[in-house]
Amino acid sequence: MTTLYLRDVSGIHVSARIVNGWIEVATPVFPRGRRQDVDRPQHRLPNCVPIRCRRLKLYEPVLAELRARIAAAKATFAAPREAPEQVLSELERLAALRLTGILSHDEFERAKRLLLDTPEAA
């Protein structure tokens, strides 16, 4: 079994022949059409799933959903993060507000968690 992370997938490709075909998941490790073993059929590679062409219409909604999830994973993974200097200056500003009494301890901790993007922030 091969584990592929959605953020690493570069594409989902469907290859259909007359009766059978395959769905190929392309990644940097498994680029599209890569033949590692010339004696091994394409649909038996670890990044390919064999299909029956007559059922191809049934797979289309699932493939569309998978492509949408891949796009969402890439967007989340590629989201730009603030520069460390900006985070540090914002933390210093929050600490100054805390020391002057403008922010309570709980408000400071919550703002800090939001800034550092930790799961406990919500």
OpenMM code with the backbone's topology and positions (N, CA, C; nanometers):
from openmm import Vec3, app, unit

residues = "MET THR THR LEU TYR LEU ARG ASP VAL SER GLY ILE HIS VAL SER ALA ARG ILE VAL ASN GLY TRP ILE GLU VAL ALA THR PRO VAL PHE PRO ARG GLY ARG ARG GLN ASP VAL ASP ARG PRO GLN HIS ARG LEU PRO ASN CYS VAL PRO ILE ARG CYS ARG ARG LEU LYS LEU TYR GLU PRO VAL LEU ALA GLU LEU ARG ALA ARG ILE ALA ALA ALA LYS ALA THR PHE ALA ALA PRO ARG GLU ALA PRO GLU GLN VAL LEU SER GLU LEU GLU ARG LEU ALA ALA LEU ARG LEU THR GLY ILE LEU SER HIS ASP GLU PHE GLU ARG ALA LYS ARG LEU LEU LEU ASP THR PRO GLU ALA ALA".split()
positions = [
    Vec3(0.0841, -0.1169, 0.0000),
    Vec3(0.0000, 0.0000, 0.0000),
    Vec3(0.0888, 0.1235, 0.0000),
    Vec3(0.0500, 0.2216, -0.0780),
    Vec3(0.1243, 0.3461, -0.0883),
    Vec3(0.0396, 0.4596, -0.0321),
    Vec3(0.0960, 0.5406, 0.0565),
    Vec3(0.0265, 0.6556, 0.1128),
    Vec3(0.0688, 0.7801, 0.0370),
    Vec3(-0.0290, 0.8523, -0.0137),
    Vec3(-0.0038, 0.9772, -0.0846),
    Vec3(-0.0784, 1.0889, -0.0129),
    Vec3(-0.0096, 1.1956, 0.0202),
    Vec3(-0.0725, 1.3097, 0.0851),
    Vec3(-0.1322, 1.4014, -0.0209),
    Vec3(-0.2516, 1.4532, 0.0063),
    Vec3(-0.3217, 1.5353, -0.0925),
    Vec3(-0.2378, 1.6546, -0.1363),
    Vec3(-0.1644, 1.7156, -0.0438),
    Vec3(-0.0852, 1.8345, -0.0800),
    Vec3(0.0282, 1.8015, -0.1762),
    Vec3(0.0677, 1.6727, -0.1814),
    Vec3(0.1770, 1.6317, -0.2699),
    Vec3(0.1298, 1.5870, -0.4077),
    Vec3(0.0007, 1.5690, -0.4249),
    Vec3(-0.0520, 1.5190, -0.5521),
    Vec3(-0.0469, 1.6299, -0.6564),
    Vec3(0.0136, 1.6003, -0.7703),
    Vec3(0.0205, 1.7005, -0.8769),
    Vec3(-0.0900, 1.6814, -0.9803),
    Vec3(-0.1591, 1.5688, -0.9763),
    Vec3(-0.2695, 1.5501, -1.0701),
    Vec3(-0.3311, 1.4124, -1.0613),
    Vec3(-0.4556, 1.4034, -1.1072),
    Vec3(-0.5285, 1.2776, -1.1198),
    Vec3(-0.5566, 1.2608, -1.2683),
    Vec3(-0.5105, 1.1521, -1.3248),
    Vec3(-0.5262, 1.1296, -1.4684),
    Vec3(-0.6003, 0.9987, -1.4917),
    Vec3(-0.6923, 1.0015, -1.5869),
    Vec3(-0.7678, 0.8822, -1.6226),
    Vec3(-0.7211, 0.8368, -1.7598),
    Vec3(-0.6786, 0.7122, -1.7670),
    Vec3(-0.6401, 0.6522, -1.8944),
    Vec3(-0.7402, 0.5423, -1.9246),
    Vec3(-0.8117, 0.5565, -2.0347),
    Vec3(-0.9156, 0.4599, -2.0703),
    Vec3(-0.8793, 0.3907, -2.2012),
    Vec3(-0.8897, 0.2620, -2.1999),
    Vec3(-0.8735, 0.1817, -2.3204),
    Vec3(-1.0125, 0.1351, -2.3631),
    Vec3(-1.0223, 0.0346, -2.4438),
    Vec3(-1.1525, -0.0114, -2.4923),
    Vec3(-1.2366, -0.0683, -2.3781),
    Vec3(-1.1802, -0.1586, -2.2997),
    Vec3(-1.2557, -0.2225, -2.1919),
    Vec3(-1.2078, -0.1756, -2.0550),
    Vec3(-1.0791, -0.1744, -2.0349),
    Vec3(-1.0210, -0.1404, -1.9052),
    Vec3(-0.9384, -0.0128, -1.9155),
    Vec3(-0.9070, 0.0398, -1.8002),
    Vec3(-0.8223, 0.1577, -1.7927),
    Vec3(-0.7682, 0.1693, -1.6521),
    Vec3(-0.7192, 0.2869, -1.6173),
    Vec3(-0.6698, 0.3088, -1.4829),
    Vec3(-0.6761, 0.4563, -1.4488),
    Vec3(-0.6810, 0.4814, -1.3201),
    Vec3(-0.6724, 0.6169, -1.2658),
    Vec3(-0.5329, 0.6284, -1.2064),
    Vec3(-0.4602, 0.7276, -1.2524),
    Vec3(-0.3215, 0.7459, -1.2094),
    Vec3(-0.3107, 0.8712, -1.1237),
    Vec3(-0.2489, 0.8571, -1.0078),
    Vec3(-0.2252, 0.9691, -0.9168),
    Vec3(-0.0790, 1.0096, -0.9321),
    Vec3(-0.0576, 1.1296, -0.9828),
    Vec3(0.0790, 1.1770, -1.0062),
    Vec3(0.1283, 1.2587, -0.8866),
    Vec3(0.2499, 1.2296, -0.8441),
    Vec3(0.3172, 1.3017, -0.7364),
    Vec3(0.4634, 1.3195, -0.7769),
    Vec3(0.5418, 1.3950, -0.6999),
    Vec3(0.6842, 1.4043, -0.7324),
    Vec3(0.7543, 1.2679, -0.7292),
    Vec3(0.7096, 1.1796, -0.6407),
    Vec3(0.7700, 1.0468, -0.6316),
    Vec3(0.7220, 0.9578, -0.7465),
    Vec3(0.5967, 0.9739, -0.7854),
    Vec3(0.5371, 0.8963, -0.8941),
    Vec3(0.4905, 0.9913, -1.0040),
    Vec3(0.5810, 1.0420, -1.0883),
    Vec3(0.5367, 1.1309, -1.1957),
    Vec3(0.4504, 1.0554, -1.2960),
    Vec3(0.3703, 1.1288, -1.3699),
    Vec3(0.2763, 1.0675, -1.4628),
    Vec3(0.3492, 0.9862, -1.5694),
    Vec3(0.2991, 0.8650, -1.5919),
    Vec3(0.3514, 0.7796, -1.6957),
    Vec3(0.4862, 0.7179, -1.6670),
    Vec3(0.5305, 0.7251, -1.5440),
    Vec3(0.6617, 0.6696, -1.5079),
    Vec3(0.6550, 0.5173, -1.5112),
    Vec3(0.7412, 0.4585, -1.5856),
    Vec3(0.7471, 0.3125, -1.5948),
    Vec3(0.8709, 0.2652, -1.5218),
    Vec3(0.8511, 0.2132, -1.4022),
    Vec3(0.9643, 0.1631, -1.3251),
    Vec3(1.0076, 0.0264, -1.3757),
    Vec3(0.9120, -0.0530, -1.4141),
    Vec3(0.9390, -0.1900, -1.4538),
    Vec3(0.8662, -0.2141, -1.5854),
    Vec3(0.9389, -0.2313, -1.6941),
    Vec3(0.8755, -0.2455, -1.8249),
    Vec3(0.7934, -0.3732, -1.8365),
    Vec3(0.8186, -0.4721, -1.7521),
    Vec3(0.7408, -0.5957, -1.7544),
    Vec3(0.6109, -0.5843, -1.6750),
    Vec3(0.5938, -0.4758, -1.6040),
    Vec3(0.4764, -0.4574, -1.5180),
    Vec3(0.3755, -0.3678, -1.5891),
    Vec3(0.2502, -0.4111, -1.6024),
    Vec3(0.1500, -0.3258, -1.6674),
    Vec3(0.1288, -0.1951, -1.5906),
    Vec3(0.0961, -0.0898, -1.6630),
    Vec3(0.0798, 0.0424, -1.6030),
    Vec3(-0.0217, 0.0407, -1.4882),
    Vec3(-0.1324, -0.0296, -1.5055),
    Vec3(-0.2367, -0.0278, -1.4030),
    Vec3(-0.1972, -0.1023, -1.2755),
    Vec3(-0.0833, -0.1665, -1.2755),
    Vec3(-0.0370, -0.2359, -1.1548),
    Vec3(0.0694, -0.1580, -1.0791),
    Vec3(0.0969, -0.0376, -1.1197),
    Vec3(0.1906, 0.0466, -1.0460),
    Vec3(0.1250, 0.0915, -0.9162),
    Vec3(0.2025, 0.1235, -0.8119),
    Vec3(0.1438, 0.1575, -0.6823),
    Vec3(0.0614, 0.2861, -0.6820),
    Vec3(0.0778, 0.3716, -0.7811),
    Vec3(0.0005, 0.4955, -0.7858),
    Vec3(-0.1148, 0.4884, -0.8862),
    Vec3(-0.1500, 0.3668, -0.9310),
    Vec3(-0.2578, 0.3489, -1.0280),
    Vec3(-0.3654, 0.2563, -0.9726),
    Vec3(-0.4903, 0.2847, -1.0119),
    Vec3(-0.6036, 0.2033, -0.9722),
    Vec3(-0.6719, 0.1551, -1.0995),
    Vec3(-0.6869, 0.0235, -1.1179),
    Vec3(-0.7537, -0.0252, -1.2393),
    Vec3(-0.9032, 0.0047, -1.2356),
    Vec3(-0.9607, 0.0330, -1.3527),
    Vec3(-1.1036, 0.0623, -1.3634),
    Vec3(-1.1618, -0.0081, -1.4851),
    Vec3(-1.2927, -0.0200, -1.4868),
    Vec3(-1.3670, -0.0658, -1.6044),
    Vec3(-1.4178, 0.0588, -1.6751),
    Vec3(-1.3933, 0.0707, -1.8021),
    Vec3(-1.4298, 0.1910, -1.8763),
    Vec3(-1.5802, 0.2138, -1.8799),
    Vec3(-1.6591, 0.1085, -1.8773),
    Vec3(-1.8043, 0.1271, -1.8812),
    Vec3(-1.8567, 0.1929, -1.7540),
    Vec3(-1.7772, 0.1933, -1.6475),
    Vec3(-1.8172, 0.2571, -1.5216),
    Vec3(-1.7537, 0.3954, -1.5037),
    Vec3(-1.6916, 0.4452, -1.6045),
    Vec3(-1.6189, 0.5715, -1.5946),
    Vec3(-1.7098, 0.6865, -1.5516),
    Vec3(-1.8328, 0.6892, -1.5991),
    Vec3(-1.9266, 0.7962, -1.5598),
    Vec3(-1.9539, 0.7929, -1.4096),
    Vec3(-1.9525, 0.6740, -1.3499),
    Vec3(-1.9760, 0.6627, -1.2056),
    Vec3(-1.8607, 0.7206, -1.1249),
    Vec3(-1.7409, 0.7170, -1.1804),
    Vec3(-1.6230, 0.7671, -1.1101),
    Vec3(-1.6093, 0.9190, -1.1191),
    Vec3(-1.6721, 0.9815, -1.2155),
    Vec3(-1.6516, 1.1252, -1.2384),
    Vec3(-1.6840, 1.2120, -1.1169),
    Vec3(-1.7974, 1.1929, -1.0447),
    Vec3(-1.8212, 1.2766, -0.9264),
    Vec3(-1.7164, 1.2554, -0.8166),
    Vec3(-1.6721, 1.1332, -0.8011),
    Vec3(-1.5704, 1.1041, -0.6998),
    Vec3(-1.4377, 1.1689, -0.7387),
    Vec3(-1.4030, 1.1619, -0.8658),
    Vec3(-1.2790, 1.2252, -0.9122),
    Vec3(-1.2860, 1.3767, -0.8970),
    Vec3(-1.4024, 1.4346, -0.9251),
    Vec3(-1.4185, 1.5794, -0.9083),
    Vec3(-1.4019, 1.6189, -0.7616),
    Vec3(-1.4599, 1.5415, -0.6709),
    Vec3(-1.4456, 1.5679, -0.5281),
    Vec3(-1.2995, 1.5528, -0.4844),
    Vec3(-1.2338, 1.4514, -0.5340),
    Vec3(-1.0926, 1.4304, -0.5004),
    Vec3(-1.0070, 1.5452, -0.5510),
    Vec3(-1.0327, 1.5901, -0.6719),
    Vec3(-0.9571, 1.7041, -0.7260),
    Vec3(-0.9823, 1.8304, -0.6441),
    Vec3(-1.1070, 1.8500, -0.5983),
    Vec3(-1.1386, 1.9662, -0.5143),
    Vec3(-1.0650, 1.9584, -0.3805),
    Vec3(-1.0594, 1.8398, -0.3223),
    Vec3(-0.9876, 1.8231, -0.1949),
    Vec3(-0.8380, 1.8445, -0.2120),
    Vec3(-0.7850, 1.8016, -0.3240),
    Vec3(-0.6429, 1.8243, -0.3521),
    Vec3(-0.6154, 1.9740, -0.3631),
    Vec3(-0.7012, 2.0454, -0.4351),
    Vec3(-0.6842, 2.1907, -0.4492),
    Vec3(-0.6939, 2.2598, -0.3136),
    Vec3(-0.7879, 2.2166, -0.2299),
    Vec3(-0.8030, 2.2765, -0.0970),
    Vec3(-0.6809, 2.2477, -0.0098),
    Vec3(-0.6290, 2.1269, -0.0166),
    Vec3(-0.5100, 2.0917, 0.0623),
    Vec3(-0.3898, 2.1726, 0.0176),
    Vec3(-0.3760, 2.1920, -0.1126),
    Vec3(-0.2640, 2.2717, -0.1635),
    Vec3(-0.2782, 2.4178, -0.1221),
    Vec3(-0.4015, 2.4703, -0.1252),
    Vec3(-0.4230, 2.6099, -0.0865),
    Vec3(-0.3925, 2.6301, 0.0612),
    Vec3(-0.4340, 2.5353, 0.1448),
    Vec3(-0.4073, 2.5443, 0.2881),
    Vec3(-0.2590, 2.5317, 0.3167),
    Vec3(-0.1943, 2.4371, 0.2508),
    Vec3(-0.0524, 2.4131, 0.2735),
    Vec3(0.0329, 2.5288, 0.2224),
    Vec3(-0.0096, 2.5907, 0.1130),
    Vec3(0.0694, 2.6969, 0.0508),
    Vec3(0.0342, 2.8358, 0.1032),
    Vec3(-0.0569, 2.8429, 0.2012),
    Vec3(-0.0960, 2.9732, 0.2538),
    Vec3(0.0273, 3.0432, 0.3125),
    Vec3(0.0479, 3.1683, 0.2743),
    Vec3(0.1667, 3.2373, 0.3235),
    Vec3(0.1577, 3.2634, 0.4733),
    Vec3(0.2652, 3.2428, 0.5411),
    Vec3(0.2727, 3.2685, 0.6843),
    Vec3(0.3416, 3.4028, 0.7050),
    Vec3(0.3107, 3.4632, 0.8181),
    Vec3(0.3744, 3.5899, 0.8488),
    Vec3(0.5232, 3.5662, 0.8751),
    Vec3(0.5995, 3.6674, 0.8445),
    Vec3(0.7429, 3.6600, 0.8698),
    Vec3(0.7668, 3.6535, 1.0209),
    Vec3(0.8699, 3.5830, 1.0657),
    Vec3(0.8967, 3.5724, 1.2100),
    Vec3(0.9145, 3.7086, 1.2772),
    Vec3(0.9697, 3.8053, 1.2038),
    Vec3(0.9893, 3.9380, 1.2623),
    Vec3(0.8543, 4.0038, 1.2913),
    Vec3(0.7568, 3.9848, 1.2030),
    Vec3(0.6241, 4.0426, 1.2248),
    Vec3(0.5559, 3.9784, 1.3448),
    Vec3(0.5702, 3.8478, 1.3569),
    Vec3(0.5105, 3.7769, 1.4708),
    Vec3(0.5744, 3.8238, 1.6002),
    Vec3(0.7051, 3.8371, 1.6003),
    Vec3(0.7757, 3.8814, 1.7199),
    Vec3(0.7345, 4.0229, 1.7594),
    Vec3(0.7247, 4.1139, 1.6632),
    Vec3(0.6846, 4.2511, 1.6971),
    Vec3(0.5398, 4.2558, 1.7470),
    Vec3(0.4539, 4.1709, 1.6922),
    Vec3(0.3154, 4.1662, 1.7390),
    Vec3(0.3084, 4.1094, 1.8809),
    Vec3(0.3901, 4.0090, 1.9101),
    Vec3(0.3961, 3.9555, 2.0468),
    Vec3(0.4453, 4.0605, 2.1457),
    Vec3(0.5448, 4.1369, 2.1049),
    Vec3(0.5954, 4.2442, 2.1908),
    Vec3(0.4873, 4.3493, 2.2159),
    Vec3(0.4097, 4.3815, 2.1122),
    Vec3(0.3014, 4.4791, 2.1270),
    Vec3(0.1951, 4.4269, 2.2229),
    Vec3(0.1595, 4.2972, 2.2089),
    Vec3(0.0605, 4.2374, 2.2997),
    Vec3(0.1120, 4.2364, 2.4436),
    Vec3(0.2407, 4.2064, 2.4614),
    Vec3(0.2984, 4.2059, 2.5961),
    Vec3(0.2949, 4.3452, 2.6575),
    Vec3(0.3229, 4.4466, 2.5779),
    Vec3(0.3173, 4.5845, 2.6276),
    Vec3(0.1744, 4.6200, 2.6688),
    Vec3(0.0768, 4.5784, 2.5888),
    Vec3(-0.0634, 4.6035, 2.6246),
    Vec3(-0.1008, 4.5310, 2.7527),
    Vec3(-0.0474, 4.4135, 2.7720),
    Vec3(-0.0738, 4.3351, 2.8931),
    Vec3(-0.0118, 4.4039, 3.0140),
    Vec3(0.1112, 4.4524, 3.0000),
    Vec3(0.1796, 4.5180, 3.1125),
    Vec3(0.1122, 4.6484, 3.1526),
    Vec3(0.0553, 4.7199, 3.0560),
    Vec3(-0.0131, 4.8460, 3.0881),
    Vec3(-0.1540, 4.8236, 3.1413),
    Vec3(-0.2015, 4.6998, 3.1374),
    Vec3(-0.3335, 4.6704, 3.1924),
    Vec3(-0.4466, 4.6825, 3.0921),
    Vec3(-0.4165, 4.7130, 2.9678),
    Vec3(-0.5202, 4.7242, 2.8647),
    Vec3(-0.5791, 4.5876, 2.8329),
    Vec3(-0.4929, 4.4849, 2.8327),
    Vec3(-0.5384, 4.3472, 2.8112),
    Vec3(-0.5302, 4.2691, 2.9408),
    Vec3(-0.6312, 4.1889, 2.9695),
    Vec3(-0.6244, 4.0988, 3.0850),
    Vec3(-0.5342, 3.9809, 3.0485),
    Vec3(-0.5031, 3.9009, 3.1491),
    Vec3(-0.4188, 3.7835, 3.1243),
    Vec3(-0.4861, 3.6887, 3.0249),
    Vec3(-0.6164, 3.6639, 3.0418),
    Vec3(-0.6888, 3.5734, 2.9517),
    Vec3(-0.6937, 3.6283, 2.8089),
    Vec3(-0.7173, 3.7600, 2.7962),
    Vec3(-0.7202, 3.8212, 2.6630),
    Vec3(-0.5832, 3.8122, 2.5956),
    Vec3(-0.4790, 3.8336, 2.6735),
    Vec3(-0.3435, 3.8238, 2.6201),
    Vec3(-0.3140, 3.6819, 2.5721),
    Vec3(-0.3470, 3.5826, 2.6538),
    Vec3(-0.3211, 3.4433, 2.6166),
    Vec3(-0.3981, 3.4044, 2.4903),
    Vec3(-0.5244, 3.4457, 2.4816),
    Vec3(-0.6047, 3.4127, 2.3631),
    Vec3(-0.5469, 3.4802, 2.2379),
    Vec3(-0.5097, 3.6073, 2.2484),
    Vec3(-0.4509, 3.6781, 2.1340),
    Vec3(-0.3188, 3.6152, 2.0927),
    Vec3(-0.2422, 3.5718, 2.1914),
    Vec3(-0.1141, 3.5075, 2.1622),
    Vec3(-0.1362, 3.3751, 2.0884),
    Vec3(-0.2340, 3.2948, 2.1349),
    Vec3(-0.2642, 3.1685, 2.0675),
    Vec3(-0.3134, 3.1937, 1.9249),
    Vec3(-0.3960, 3.2958, 1.9059),
    Vec3(-0.4433, 3.3286, 1.7712),
    Vec3(-0.3266, 3.3701, 1.6816),
    Vec3(-0.2368, 3.4470, 1.7357),
    Vec3(-0.1213, 3.4921, 1.6593),
    Vec3(-0.0300, 3.3767, 1.6216),
    Vec3(-0.0104, 3.2855, 1.7156),
    Vec3(0.0776, 3.1707, 1.6904),
    Vec3(0.0054, 3.0569, 1.6191),
    Vec3(-0.1257, 3.0737, 1.5976),
    Vec3(-0.2055, 2.9785, 1.5196),
    Vec3(-0.2063, 2.8386, 1.5792),
    Vec3(-0.2311, 2.8313, 1.7089),
    Vec3(-0.2386, 2.7017, 1.7750),
    Vec3(-0.3830, 2.6555, 1.7820),
    Vec3(-0.4096, 2.5241, 1.7893),
    Vec3(-0.5462, 2.4722, 1.7916),
    Vec3(-0.6280, 2.5170, 1.9106),
    Vec3(-0.5655, 2.5510, 2.0224),
    Vec3(-0.6404, 2.5922, 2.1402),
    Vec3(-0.7002, 2.7316, 2.1264),
    Vec3(-0.6714, 2.8015, 2.0169),
    Vec3(-0.7149, 2.9394, 1.9991),
    Vec3(-0.8646, 2.9527, 1.9838),
    Vec3(-0.9305, 2.8529, 1.9325),
    Vec3(-1.0740, 2.8636, 1.9025),
    Vec3(-1.1613, 2.8569, 2.0234),
] * unit.nanometer
topology = app.Topology()
chain = topology.addChain("A")
for resn in residues:
    res = topology.addResidue(resn, chain)
    for name in ("N", "CA", "C"):
        topology.addAtom(name, app.Element.getBySymbol(name[0]), res)
